[in-house]
Amino acid sequence: MTDQQQLSPAERFAASRQRAKQPLLETFRAGLRFDLDPFQREACASLENGRSVLVAAPTGAGKTIVAEFAVFLAMREANSKVFYTTPMKALSNQKFQEFVQAYGAESVGLLTGDTNINSHARIVVMTTEVLRNMLYADSDLLTDLAYVVMDEVHYLADRFRGAVWEEVIIHLPPAVRMVSLSATVSNAEEFGDWLQAVRGDTDVVVSEERPVPLEQHILMRSKLIDLFDSSGLAATNRVNPELVQMARYGGRVLSSRQTRDVGRYHSRGGRPDTFRMNRADVVRLLGEHNLLPAIFFIFSRNGCDAAVRQTLREGIRLTEARERDEIRAIVEERCRTLLDEDLAVLGYWEWLEGLERGVAAHHAGLLPAFKEVVEELFRRKLVKVVFATETLALGINMPARTVVLEKLEKFNGESRVPISPGEYTQLTGRAGRRGIDVEGHSVIQWEDGLDPQSVASLASRRSYPLNSSFRPTYNMAVNLVDQFGRRRTREILESSFAQFQADRAVVDLARKVKQQEESLAGYEKAMHCDLGDFREYSRIRRELSDLEKKGQRAENASRSDRDKRQRQLAALRKGLREHPCHRCPDREQHARWSERWWKLKRDTDRLSAQIQSRTGAVAKVFDRVSDVLLELGYLADDDGETSLTVHGRTLKRIYGERDLLVAECLRRGVWKELDAPSLAAMACALVFEPRRDEGLAHDRNLPRGAFRPALDRTTDLWARLDDLERENRLPGSDPVSTALALAMYQWARGAALDVVLREADMAAGDFVRWAKQTIDLLDQLSLVAQGNVGRTARQALESIRRGIVAYSAVA
């Protein structure tokens, strides 16, 4: 019986009337192979009614259907355009290919940092930064723009790139309707309220339902145990009692007599033996339980590669002869542009062997071509097991039946920290393929010290708050001042989500301050003394107590310091004895109230300071940024009106973390003597972000010739800018890193891949990523820099864009 037949006559009539209100949605639905979920229908109806929409739903829930409806609407209107923005090039490439299949190559374009295909198309997929740059440049591509889709909009919490999302949302033309797609965040309504404030009519549609139910298991010894009690007798999310017992006794279920014996053993300080299956055995176990394909999340690239080698050594083979032939054909087709001499350096043959046996790694160090092949083979069910870092959980459409978490902690760059509930939700969101699996499965490998209750708490908290990371930059400041002037720019920045959240926090803080001020008045009344000012008396007591404690800690103080402190103590004791309140019979009772008063007063003053710092916080940072730009001559102040100088117009077109440093180097001609390989090395030094053990290369590992004096001048400029920023209470920036400069120099001079990767001491995928960021900066220089530097930048760009760096999945 269909859903329609199960409805009552009244419900069928109401549904019919609803469909009549949204004829375009009904046309769109008719072309789908499946029916829409309630949240999808609600969001699409908002779009048809001419409103913007924020959709917050779990990974894999089908949020992109709403985006596809926006594309459908745009294509039905004459000349209307839709921009689909993503946070990652890989996701942009994937969406581009999907739209090409649906609408044809002539209707779809792609714009990323290093790809420009059919930019005047009606459907253009792009990274969010590209759209931000278009808005500041007032690009003619914005003409007829009707819809903007912001996929993974929760990226605006990213501390490095998040500000770009807010810039786009604030500066898009008012008539453009927005489709914002987000993971399940706990403050979706707050984010929706902000969108309503800055964009106008915006509906918030939230769905907490996973499209495929998730069964969660713990792998203890060689047994899969349900995390939650599934007896049907227990409350929801109650931890499985069997798991709790096994956790206590090393993975065994014990009889009552054994429990007593083990209890005596534990009381004598003993421990049960622990046992952990190796990865190959876990893969076999999942195969026996029909839980493949699976993604193993391992928070280490080396760990992912080692896992593949381990499973292959153990003889794992998950494919049949027909599948192996298909795998080899796909690999050879997708990798045909790679040079034969590079294959061994890239580990091609070992990688291919793993693929043919149904096993692969997926992480940022992998060559982009290899990563894309792994994604395609996994989607085609030819690769059955992928060992991946958490980057796989972000955006890419690559669901599995099962997700395995080997550990519930990861290295965050400084120390090992537990994964958050939001990260757990994102990772396990890959489990369960819609239309294929009845349920998805998550498997957590047990290790000593794991608490079942903590795991259950992590697994049952499904969302996390979305917090703004917005901060004004130099490029943002000159672009906005040029368009709106300084006063109007301050007002615009006050409309950011960062300030919106700060203002809401101020309301709560102000309410708390008011409550505490009422309590302070009550305490003051309770400590009132008829003989004198007890607040003054209690201040003397506190000063005396603090000075006595300080004296006890300062054992090694000089004689003069000790004498000075003794004089201060004597004066305070005298003042205390002579104070009228010292003779009060209720002195100690008053003192107890005064102690409460002082503690609450200190806390109230702290809250008041927070209110002061948060009020207009974003505009205050903009003022400091503007002061730096005025001092350096990028902005000019004429009779109270702020405008751009010729140097400011150059800075307008430079995007990136080091925008001001690049502008200063161009202005002062620091790089005019550099040849193309040296300029490539310099651009690399400006974009490269070293790990903790990297940073500055030794002088003998730097390119020779003009590079070294140019680097010295660049570093001197950075130091002066850093000092100026800190004087203006701005955070400053990290020093320029030359760790990759020589490798980029060699690559630009045509060195072989194996030589360059050996010098770089990094994986091919990492080198490609930094090379593409270097290309992005060189491209900007080629357009902005005058004379020889601009021409050299174009030559440097072309010299880097070769071999594995030139590869594009959509070329």
Order of alpha helices (4+ residues) and beta strands (2+ residues): alpha-alpha-alpha-alpha-beta-alpha-beta-alpha-beta-beta-beta-alpha-beta-alpha-beta-alpha-beta-beta-beta-alpha-alpha-alpha-beta-alpha-alpha-alpha-alpha-beta-alpha-beta-beta-beta-beta-alpha-beta-alpha-alpha-alpha-alpha-alpha-alpha-alpha-beta-beta-alpha-alpha-alpha-alpha-alpha-alpha-alpha-alpha-alpha
